[in-house]
Amino acid sequence: MSNIFLSLLFAGSVFLARWIWASIQAKRRWRQSGIPQPFGHPIFGAKDQLGPNPGKRLEELGLAQGELFHIRFGFEDFVYVNSREAVREIFDRQSAKTSSKGPWRGATPIVSGGRIAIMPYNTHWRRLRTILHQLLHPTVARSFRPSQEFEATQLVCDLLQSEGEEVVCKEQAHRMSLSVMLTSTYGRRVASMDDPICHRVDEIMKDFSQATAPGAFITDLIPQLDRLPTWLQWWRARALQFHERQHSLWMGLWQELRQKVLEGSAPTCFAKHFMEADIQRREIDESQAAFLAGTLIEAGSDTSASALNIAILYLAANPAVLHQAHAEVSRVVGGDTRSPSFDDIDRLPFIRACIHEVSRIRPLTRFGTAHYTTAEVQYQQARIPAGCFVVINQPAIHHNPASYPEPHEFQPARYLDSSSSSSSSALDKAKDKAHLNFGAGRRICPGLHVAENSLFIVLAKLVWLFDILPARDEAGRHPLPVDVSEAGFEDGANTVPKPFRVRFVPRSAARAERMRQEWEEARRVGFVIRDVKVDLDGVVVD
C-alpha cells in the first residue's frame, strides 16, 4: 500500500473514532438534561427518521412529547419548544442566552451573503438590526400605508380583468408586496408581473428556503467535512450558484442606484439615505449594505405574498367564513360609493381575525424558527445546554387543540370576543391568542407590521368587491375541491401554496366600476410616502 493510502486510512479511522466518541458523550450529557429524545441513531442522528414530510413529523412530535423534545441532526443538537409558555420563558425572558444563530458551516455562509437573518448575536448584528428597526417599527410602518393602498388597488383591478374566469393569483400577490418594499428601498415600483425582478426575487427566495432547510447540505450533518480542501468540497458548486443569483440581484440594484447618485438623478429612498450616511463609518461594507437592503425587501415582500395567497386559498375553501367577511365589510363600508381603506381598520375586526387565523393555521415556516444558545438555559426541571439550537415549533403550538379547539379548521371567529362587539376587545383577544408566525425574542421579524398592514388592505378590498370561488371542472359545471392539505403546498422550509386556480366574481357591477374609477384616480394622482411623491414608475425625481 502507498503511504498516501495509509495516511488517508489512518485519518479516516481517527475521524470515525472521534465521531463515535463525541456522539456517545453527547448522548450521556443529554440523558441528564431532563428533555425527552424520542428517537435518533446514536451516531448519525434523526434526519433519516423524520420521513418524507419532516415538517409534519416535527409537528406531531411537538404535540406528543410535551413542551420540549430533543433530536440530533448529525453533530448538531436541536431542542424543539412546543408551548407558548415555554417560548415566553426561553426566548423572551432568557433572550440574552437564546438570541444567537448557530455556527452555520460549509455551504450556508456562502448562500447567505452575510444575511442578518443567520448572523450570530453580536455587536455587528445589533448595529444592522437597529437600522432595520428604525425603518420598520410600528410608527414608520404606518408611513407605508399610501403605497400599500395604491398597490392593493392595482392588484384588485388586475383581478377584475379576469371577468370571473379562473386565475392563478400567486403572481399578483408577489408583485404587490414586492412593489411596496422596492418603492421604499430603491424608489422604483413593480408595475407588472412581467418585470424580470419578480422572477429573480422569487428564485432567490426559493434558493434560500432550500439552503436553510435542516440537512440541506451534508456539512449541516457532518461539519468536519468543512475542513476538506476547497477543491474536494463537492457541495460548494450548488451553494455558489445560489449565492451568485443573490449577489447579482442585490449588488446590481445597489450599484445602479450608486451610479444615479453620482449623476444626481437618484430617487429619494432608504438605500440612497443609507449610501449617503457613510456606511464605512458604521463598519458595513458595500456587499453587506446591498444584502441588508435586499433583506428589507425580502422581509416585507415574501411573507406578505405567501400569507395573502394562503388567505385566498382558505377563503375559497370556506364559503361560510367568506360570507361573514362580506357582511362585515358591507356593514362598515356601505354600498358602492368607495372601497375599504386604512381608515376602516379598527372597524373591521373580522377581517383582522381572518389575518390572525391565516397566520395560525399555516405558519410561514414548516421547520420552526431556530435560535442558538450561548449559555445554559433552565426551563422548569429541564436544562438546555449552551451550544445547541432551540427551535420555536410554530406548527405544534398553533395546532394544539388545548389552545385552539379544532385546530385544523379555519375559524377566524376564535379571535373575536363574543361578549363584546368593540374592536378593542377583538384586538385584546387576538393578543391573548397571539400566533408566533414572526418568531419571538430579540430576533422577532422586523417586517411584521408592514406585512400585516399589506394583508389587511388587500384582503379588505378583495372581500368588498369579490366572491372568491373555487375553480370548476372541465365541463364548467361543478366546483372543484380546494386543496388545503399538506399536498397543496410546496416542499421546503417555507409554507408556500402550490399554484392554485380560483374565480374572482364581482359582487356587483357598480362595485366593479367604482374600483376601476379608484384605480384611474390613483394612476393619475400617485401617492406620497414620507413626503416623497411617487407615480406609476416610482419615486418622482425633481
Phi, psi and omega per residue, in radians:
M1 nan 2.546 3.130
S2 -1.329 2.763 3.098
N3 -1.089 -0.606 -3.135
I4 -1.109 -0.795 -3.125
F5 -1.097 -0.754 3.136
L6 -1.109 -0.661 3.123
S7 -1.127 -0.761 3.126
L8 -1.136 -0.703 3.128
L9 -1.113 -0.731 3.126
F10 -1.137 -0.794 -3.135
A11 -1.081 -0.714 3.122
G12 -1.136 -0.670 3.140
S13 -1.157 -0.747 3.109
V14 -1.084 -0.762 3.141
F15 -1.051 -0.803 -3.111
L16 -1.136 -0.719 -3.140
A17 -1.110 -0.749 3.123
R18 -1.134 -0.669 -3.139
W19 -1.093 -0.836 -3.131
I20 -1.110 -0.766 -3.134
W21 -1.092 -0.783 3.136
A22 -1.099 -0.671 -3.139
S23 -1.160 -0.721 3.130
I24 -1.138 -0.766 3.133
Q25 -1.110 -0.724 3.130
A26 -1.094 -0.695 -3.139
K27 -1.100 -0.737 3.109
R28 -1.091 -0.762 -3.120
R29 -1.089 -0.731 -3.090
W30 -1.270 -0.433 3.082
R31 -1.082 -0.490 -3.103
Q32 -1.560 -0.025 -3.051
S33 -1.403 -0.349 -3.073
G34 1.395 0.236 -3.128
I35 -1.947 2.186 -3.109
P36 -1.148 2.505 3.025
Q37 -2.102 1.762 -2.977
P38 -1.133 -0.594 -3.132
F39 -2.903 3.131 3.107
G40 2.396 2.373 3.072
H41 -1.133 2.397 -3.078
P42 -1.055 -0.388 -3.126
I43 -1.937 -0.831 -2.988
F44 -1.593 -0.154 3.090
G45 1.467 -2.773 -2.910
A46 -1.908 0.007 -2.987
K47 -0.955 -0.810 -3.057
D48 -1.340 -0.064 -3.122
Q49 -1.802 0.070 3.133
L50 -1.543 -0.154 3.059
G51 1.395 -3.024 -3.061
P52 -1.264 -0.300 -3.140
N53 -2.198 1.364 -3.037
P54 -1.082 -0.592 3.127
G55 -1.061 -0.787 3.125
K56 -1.151 -0.667 3.137
R57 -1.146 -0.699 3.111
L58 -1.145 -0.623 3.055
E59 -1.096 -0.818 -3.135
E60 -1.073 -0.703 3.112
L61 -1.127 -0.699 3.122
G62 -1.080 -0.644 3.129
L63 -1.324 -0.475 -3.064
A64 -1.609 -0.531 -2.946
Q65 -1.640 -0.154 -3.096
G66 1.736 -2.741 -2.982
E67 -1.247 -0.500 -3.122
L68 -2.387 2.563 2.851
F69 -2.588 2.784 -3.045
H70 -2.150 2.314 2.965
I71 -2.362 2.881 -3.054
R72 -2.197 2.234 3.016
F73 -1.897 1.882 -3.104
G74 1.046 -2.076 -3.124
F75 -1.650 -0.071 -3.014
E76 -1.788 2.426 3.122
D77 -1.767 2.395 -3.136
F78 -2.201 2.225 3.011
V79 -1.902 2.077 3.136
Y80 -1.622 2.290 -3.073
V81 -1.850 2.104 -2.849
N82 -2.077 0.259 3.070
S83 -2.456 2.673 3.127
R84 -1.132 -0.626 3.134
E85 -1.100 -0.762 3.129
A86 -1.172 -0.675 3.090
V87 -1.062 -0.772 -3.124
R88 -1.062 -0.751 -3.103
E89 -1.257 -0.796 -2.999
I90 -1.384 -0.732 -3.020
F91 -1.689 -0.475 -3.141
D92 -1.672 -1.033 -3.047
R93 -1.266 -0.498 3.111
Q94 -1.972 0.637 -3.059
S95 -1.115 -0.434 3.109
A96 -1.083 -0.418 -3.118
K97 -1.764 -0.217 -2.976
T98 -2.250 0.478 -3.091
S99 -1.860 0.118 -3.117
S100 -1.630 3.109 3.036
K101 -2.107 2.712 -3.034
G102 -1.162 2.841 3.123
P103 -1.311 1.302 -3.111
W104 -0.999 2.317 -3.048
R105 -2.102 2.988 2.975
G106 1.032 -1.978 -2.978
A107 -1.392 -0.566 -2.979
T108 -1.067 -0.775 3.080
P109 -1.063 -0.540 3.108
I110 -1.167 -0.811 -3.111
V111 -1.155 -0.673 -2.952
S112 -1.194 -0.508 -3.085
G113 1.131 0.464 -3.104
G114 1.288 0.467 3.130
R115 -1.014 2.441 3.097
I116 -1.111 -0.472 -3.074
A117 -1.079 -0.495 -3.132
I118 -2.093 0.294 3.131
M119 -1.396 2.465 3.093
P120 -1.136 2.797 -3.125
Y121 -1.348 1.866 -3.138
N122 -2.693 -3.041 -3.093
T123 -1.055 -0.716 -3.116
H124 -1.146 -0.719 3.096
W125 -1.067 -0.781 -3.120
R126 -1.093 -0.622 3.121
R127 -1.115 -0.829 3.140
L128 -1.192 -0.673 3.141
R129 -1.109 -0.670 3.105
T130 -1.063 -0.721 3.115
I131 -1.082 -0.815 3.133
L132 -1.101 -0.715 -3.134
H133 -1.100 -0.700 3.123
Q134 -1.082 -0.477 -3.094
L135 -1.615 -0.296 -2.984
L136 -2.250 0.057 -3.109
H137 -1.166 2.888 -2.951
P138 -0.920 -0.714 -3.118
T139 -1.140 -0.783 3.123
V140 -1.199 -0.614 3.135
A141 -1.010 -0.564 3.104
R142 -1.111 -0.505 -3.118
S143 -1.237 -0.261 3.073
F144 -1.340 -0.237 -2.969
R145 -1.029 -0.737 3.096
P146 -1.015 -0.696 3.097
S147 -1.148 -0.752 -3.130
Q148 -1.121 -0.695 3.138
E149 -1.195 -0.688 3.098
F150 -1.060 -0.862 -3.094
E151 -1.196 -0.626 3.098
A152 -1.138 -0.656 3.110
T153 -1.109 -0.746 3.086
Q154 -1.107 -0.763 -3.116
L155 -1.011 -0.808 -3.105
V156 -1.138 -0.699 3.112
C157 -1.200 -0.608 3.050
D158 -1.056 -0.720 3.127
L159 -1.212 -0.498 3.085
L160 -1.051 -0.542 -3.092
Q161 -1.166 -0.281 3.116
S162 -1.253 -0.295 3.104
E163 0.917 0.732 3.064
G164 1.419 -0.020 3.092
E165 -1.400 2.897 -3.094
E166 -1.197 2.413 3.104
V167 -2.384 2.719 2.950
V168 -1.770 1.979 -2.944
C169 -1.625 0.080 -3.093
K170 -0.992 -0.782 -3.051
E171 -1.156 -0.685 -3.120
Q172 -1.106 -0.747 3.128
A173 -1.125 -0.703 3.135
H174 -1.128 -0.769 3.130
R175 -1.047 -0.813 -3.080
M176 -1.068 -0.939 -3.065
S177 -1.155 -0.624 3.103
L178 -1.171 -0.696 -3.118
S179 -1.136 -0.686 3.112
V180 -1.005 -0.842 -3.061
M181 -1.331 -0.611 -3.127
L182 -1.225 -0.579 3.092
T183 -1.076 -0.805 -3.120
S184 -1.278 -0.596 -3.037
T185 -1.460 -0.775 -3.067
Y186 -2.168 0.052 3.045
G187 1.313 0.334 3.124
R188 -2.294 2.468 3.115
R189 -1.550 2.890 2.947
V190 -1.999 1.684 -3.001
A191 -1.424 -0.340 -3.033
S192 -2.519 2.635 3.054
M193 -1.159 -0.254 3.125
D194 -1.387 -0.160 3.093
D195 -1.076 2.159 -3.084
P196 -0.984 -0.429 -3.092
I197 -1.143 -0.479 3.094
C198 -1.028 -0.855 -3.119
H199 -1.173 -0.680 -3.068
R200 -1.189 -0.737 3.112
V201 -1.155 -0.736 3.111
D202 -1.042 -0.700 -3.119
E203 -1.136 -0.783 -3.099
I204 -1.277 -0.508 3.066
M205 -1.188 -0.645 3.052
K206 -1.132 -0.743 3.099
D207 -0.991 -0.854 -3.057
F208 -1.164 -0.661 3.098
S209 -1.074 -0.770 3.137
Q210 -1.170 -0.723 -3.033
A211 -1.235 -0.458 -3.086
T212 -1.752 0.063 3.046
A213 -1.200 2.547 -3.128
P214 -0.970 2.230 3.093
G215 1.302 0.315 -3.110
A216 -1.087 -0.622 3.096
F217 -2.122 2.605 -3.037
I218 -1.092 -0.460 3.125
T219 -1.231 -0.292 3.012
D220 -1.136 -0.527 -3.089
L221 -1.700 -0.617 -3.122
I222 -2.222 1.407 -3.042
P223 -1.082 -0.397 -3.141
Q224 -1.078 -0.417 3.120
L225 -1.124 -0.299 3.110
D226 -1.141 -0.303 -3.121
R227 -1.484 -0.121 3.097
L228 -1.106 2.671 3.019
P229 -0.982 2.572 -3.063
T230 -0.926 -0.684 -3.065
W231 -1.218 -0.237 3.079
L232 -1.687 -0.090 -3.103
Q233 -1.499 1.489 -3.005
W234 -1.120 -0.384 -3.105
W235 -1.370 -0.221 -3.073
R236 -1.133 -0.572 -3.076
A237 -1.034 -0.780 3.124
R238 -1.164 -0.720 3.130
A239 -1.121 -0.727 3.130
L240 -1.142 -0.595 3.082
Q241 -1.113 -0.774 3.079
F242 -1.033 -0.827 -3.077
H243 -1.114 -0.707 -3.091
E244 -1.074 -0.681 3.120
R245 -1.109 -0.735 3.132
Q246 -1.190 -0.832 -3.097
H247 -1.055 -0.726 -3.141
S248 -1.059 -0.726 -3.111
L249 -1.280 -0.962 -3.017
W250 -1.223 -0.718 3.091
M251 -1.230 -0.569 3.097
G252 -1.082 -0.795 3.101
L253 -1.114 -0.722 -3.118
W254 -1.126 -0.821 -3.107
Q255 -1.203 -0.602 3.073
E256 -1.094 -0.739 3.111
L257 -1.191 -0.693 3.132
R258 -1.040 -0.713 3.104
Q259 -1.085 -0.705 3.114
K260 -1.168 -0.608 3.075
V261 -1.086 -0.771 3.123
L262 -1.104 -0.585 -3.126
E263 -1.485 -0.131 -3.109
G264 1.333 0.359 -3.099
S265 -2.087 0.330 -3.073
A266 -1.390 2.428 3.067
P267 -1.274 2.691 3.047
T268 -1.251 2.151 -3.079
C269 -2.883 2.978 -3.125
F270 -1.014 -0.838 -3.057
A271 -1.090 -0.614 3.105
K272 -1.163 -0.799 3.104
H273 -1.045 -0.737 -3.141
F274 -1.092 -0.754 -3.119
M275 -1.114 -0.672 -3.077
E276 -1.489 -0.086 -3.084
A277 -1.589 0.266 3.116
D278 1.046 1.300 -3.072
I279 -1.129 -0.475 3.119
Q280 -1.107 -0.605 3.120
R281 -1.114 -0.501 3.102
R282 -1.519 0.107 -3.131
E283 1.053 0.759 3.097
I284 -2.167 2.165 3.122
D285 -1.495 3.033 -3.032
E286 -1.100 -0.681 -3.137
S287 -1.126 -0.763 3.111
Q288 -1.112 -0.684 3.120
A289 -1.105 -0.756 -3.141
A290 -1.132 -0.710 3.132
F291 -1.264 -0.518 3.059
L292 -1.156 -0.748 3.061
A293 -1.077 -0.688 3.083
G294 -1.125 -0.660 3.089
T295 -1.082 -0.675 3.098
L296 -1.047 -0.739 3.115
I297 -1.164 -0.783 -3.133
E298 -1.110 -0.760 -3.044
A299 -1.083 -0.632 -3.081
G300 -1.656 -0.328 -3.019
S301 -1.772 -0.784 -3.029
D302 -1.163 -0.811 -3.132
T303 -1.140 -0.689 -3.128
S304 -1.115 -0.786 -3.109
A305 -1.130 -0.769 3.140
S306 -1.110 -0.794 -3.116
A307 -1.116 -0.671 3.130
L308 -1.134 -0.760 3.118
N309 -1.120 -0.662 3.089
I310 -1.145 -0.709 3.117
A311 -1.063 -0.787 3.130
I312 -1.104 -0.734 3.126
L313 -1.012 -0.833 -3.083
Y314 -1.290 -0.562 3.074
L315 -1.173 -0.666 3.085
A316 -1.145 -0.555 -3.116
A317 -1.468 -0.219 -3.047
N318 -2.292 1.348 -3.065
P319 -1.046 -0.536 3.132
A320 -1.134 -0.685 3.084
V321 -1.147 -0.761 3.129
L322 -1.052 -0.730 -3.136
H323 -1.140 -0.621 3.086
Q324 -1.160 -0.677 3.071
A325 -1.152 -0.730 3.065
H326 -0.945 -0.835 -3.069
A327 -1.083 -0.745 -3.129
E328 -1.134 -0.830 -3.106
V329 -1.110 -0.728 3.131
S330 -1.125 -0.674 -3.140
R331 -1.172 -0.691 -3.048
V332 -1.456 -0.798 -3.042
V333 -1.479 -0.520 -3.120
G334 1.723 -2.585 -3.028
G335 -1.491 -2.070 -2.962
D336 -1.899 0.248 -3.017
T337 -1.446 -0.401 3.128
R338 -2.825 2.790 3.016
S339 -1.648 2.910 3.130
P340 -1.076 2.658 3.073
S341 -2.356 3.132 3.105
F342 -1.162 -0.324 3.065
D343 -1.098 -0.329 -3.101
D344 -1.639 0.002 -2.929
I345 -1.039 -0.680 -3.118
D346 -1.333 -0.209 -3.099
R347 -1.833 0.139 3.137
L348 -2.151 1.100 -3.083
P349 -1.117 -0.530 -3.119
F350 -1.254 -0.621 3.053
I351 -1.083 -0.760 3.107
R352 -1.135 -0.640 3.105
A353 -1.115 -0.643 3.072
C354 -1.062 -0.692 3.137
I355 -1.119 -0.783 3.103
H356 -1.082 -0.720 -3.096
E357 -1.201 -0.635 3.046
V358 -1.052 -0.776 -3.132
S359 -1.151 -0.571 -3.140
R360 -1.313 -0.878 -2.972
I361 -1.257 -0.501 3.112
R362 -2.317 1.403 3.076
P363 -0.957 2.531 -3.034
L364 -1.297 -0.160 3.031
T365 -2.110 2.321 -3.120
R366 -1.475 -0.511 -3.034
F367 -1.779 0.090 -3.129
G368 1.538 2.991 -3.133
T369 -1.820 2.024 -3.013
A370 -1.701 2.269 2.912
H371 -1.975 -3.015 -3.084
Y372 -2.478 2.341 -3.100
T373 -1.447 2.366 3.072
T374 -1.871 -0.067 3.049
A375 -2.711 2.873 -3.132
E376 -1.123 2.427 3.138
V377 -2.015 2.261 3.100
Q378 -1.813 2.222 3.009
Y379 -2.306 1.940 -3.040
Q380 0.912 -2.116 -3.114
Q381 -1.623 -0.001 -3.084
A382 -1.648 2.540 3.080
R383 -2.107 2.079 3.102
I384 -1.716 2.032 -3.064
P385 -1.166 2.790 2.951
A386 -1.173 2.644 3.059
G387 1.413 0.562 3.044
C388 -2.411 2.833 3.112
F389 -1.418 2.384 2.979
V390 -2.063 2.289 -2.939
V391 -2.169 2.198 2.990
I392 -1.308 1.984 -3.079
N393 -1.569 1.303 -3.073
Q394 -0.955 -0.777 -3.128
P395 -1.000 -0.732 3.136
A396 -1.187 -0.725 -3.126
I397 -1.165 -0.783 -3.084
H398 -1.255 -0.356 -3.085
H399 -1.940 0.363 3.113
N400 -1.425 2.022 -3.079
P401 -1.118 -0.336 3.088
A402 -1.187 -0.538 3.107
S403 -1.660 -0.619 -3.064
Y404 -2.296 1.604 3.099
P405 -0.945 2.494 -3.063
E406 0.858 1.079 -2.953
P407 -1.108 -0.406 -3.114
H408 -1.663 0.120 3.034
E409 -1.673 2.413 -3.131
F410 -1.453 1.752 -3.037
Q411 -2.299 1.403 3.121
P412 -0.988 -0.485 -3.104
A413 -1.056 -0.313 3.109
R414 -1.092 -0.312 3.138
Y415 -1.657 0.020 3.138
L416 -1.738 2.572 3.082
D417 -1.597 1.860 -3.047
S418 -1.155 -0.280 -3.119
S419 -1.494 -0.085 -3.100
S420 -2.628 2.582 3.120
S421 -1.780 0.039 -3.083
S422 -1.278 2.554 -3.133
S423 -1.170 -0.555 -3.114
S424 -1.133 -0.668 3.139
S425 -1.190 -0.595 3.091
A426 -1.119 -0.681 3.110
L427 -1.157 -0.731 3.118
D428 -1.059 -0.726 3.141
K429 -1.112 -0.692 3.115
A430 -1.088 -0.677 3.133
K431 -1.160 -0.661 3.112
D432 -1.050 -0.611 -3.094
K433 -1.860 0.476 -3.004
A434 -0.865 2.288 3.021
H435 -1.361 2.901 -3.082
L436 -2.031 0.517 -3.073
N437 -1.039 -0.542 -3.062
F438 -1.732 0.212 3.119
G439 1.558 -2.815 -3.106
A440 -2.752 2.952 3.088
G441 1.256 -2.726 -3.051
R442 -1.271 -0.228 -3.123
R443 -1.840 0.347 3.100
I444 -1.017 2.516 -3.032
C445 -1.009 2.148 -3.107
P446 -1.241 -0.310 -3.086
G447 -1.616 0.239 -3.001
L448 -1.127 -0.653 -3.094
H449 -1.232 -0.694 3.092
V450 -1.116 -0.760 -3.106
A451 -1.088 -0.798 -3.103
E452 -1.189 -0.618 3.086
N453 -1.140 -0.739 3.108
S454 -1.053 -0.762 -3.113
L455 -1.142 -0.692 -3.137
F456 -1.083 -0.900 -2.982
I457 -1.190 -0.680 -3.119
V458 -1.296 -0.639 3.120
L459 -1.161 -0.717 3.126
A460 -1.086 -0.743 -3.136
K461 -1.216 -0.701 3.112
L462 -1.065 -0.796 -3.107
V463 -1.174 -0.650 3.114
W464 -1.075 -0.686 -2.996
L465 -1.645 -0.630 -2.878
F466 -2.063 2.640 2.641
D467 -1.517 2.267 3.128
I468 -1.819 1.892 -2.940
L469 -2.061 2.646 3.107
P470 -1.140 2.806 2.992
A471 -1.153 2.859 -3.129
R472 -1.935 2.890 3.111
D473 -1.229 3.076 -3.051
E474 -1.047 -0.524 3.116
A475 -1.375 -0.176 3.131
G476 1.313 0.345 -3.040
R477 -1.847 -0.727 -2.979
H478 -2.044 2.419 3.088
P479 -1.195 2.485 3.087
L480 -1.524 2.636 3.074
P481 -1.112 2.508 3.097
V482 -1.632 2.147 -3.024
D483 -1.518 1.808 3.054
V484 -1.862 0.246 3.102
S485 -1.392 3.085 3.097
E486 -1.006 -0.571 -3.118
A487 -1.153 -0.307 -3.135
G488 -1.511 0.106 -3.082
F489 -2.162 2.622 -3.128
E490 -1.209 2.730 2.989
D491 -1.273 2.784 3.099
G492 2.187 3.052 -3.085
A493 -1.253 -0.530 -3.102
N494 -1.658 2.639 -3.129
T495 -1.566 1.836 -3.086
V496 -2.285 2.142 3.108
P497 -1.123 2.519 2.946
K498 -1.139 2.695 3.120
P499 -0.912 2.263 -3.131
F500 -2.339 2.738 -3.084
R501 -1.949 2.333 3.043
V502 -2.405 2.978 3.100
R503 -2.038 2.284 3.058
F504 -1.825 1.788 -3.061
V505 -1.854 2.065 -3.131
P506 -0.987 2.423 3.138
R507 -1.305 -0.389 3.039
S508 -2.800 2.649 3.098
A509 -1.129 -0.595 -3.126
A510 -1.143 -0.710 3.118
R511 -1.175 -0.690 3.106
A512 -1.063 -0.758 3.136
E513 -1.152 -0.701 3.118
R514 -1.089 -0.677 3.141
M515 -1.146 -0.704 3.096
R516 -1.096 -0.697 3.120
Q517 -1.122 -0.720 3.125
E518 -1.108 -0.667 3.126
W519 -1.218 -0.695 3.095
E520 -1.079 -0.723 3.106
E521 -1.144 -0.736 3.122
A522 -1.106 -0.731 3.104
R523 -1.059 -0.677 -3.079
R524 -1.290 -0.723 -3.005
V525 -1.611 -0.580 -3.010
G526 1.317 -2.668 3.109
F527 -2.700 2.968 3.135
V528 -2.112 2.261 3.094
I529 -2.221 2.043 -3.093
R530 0.887 0.901 3.088
D531 1.148 0.282 3.133
V532 -1.997 2.247 -3.123
K533 -1.400 2.371 3.137
V534 -2.240 2.339 3.059
D535 -2.027 -2.832 -3.070
L536 -1.058 -0.510 -3.088
D537 -1.587 -0.390 -3.092
G538 2.463 -2.762 -3.108
V539 -1.103 2.320 3.129
V540 -1.388 2.187 3.137
V541 -1.688 2.127 3.134
D542 -1.223 nan nan
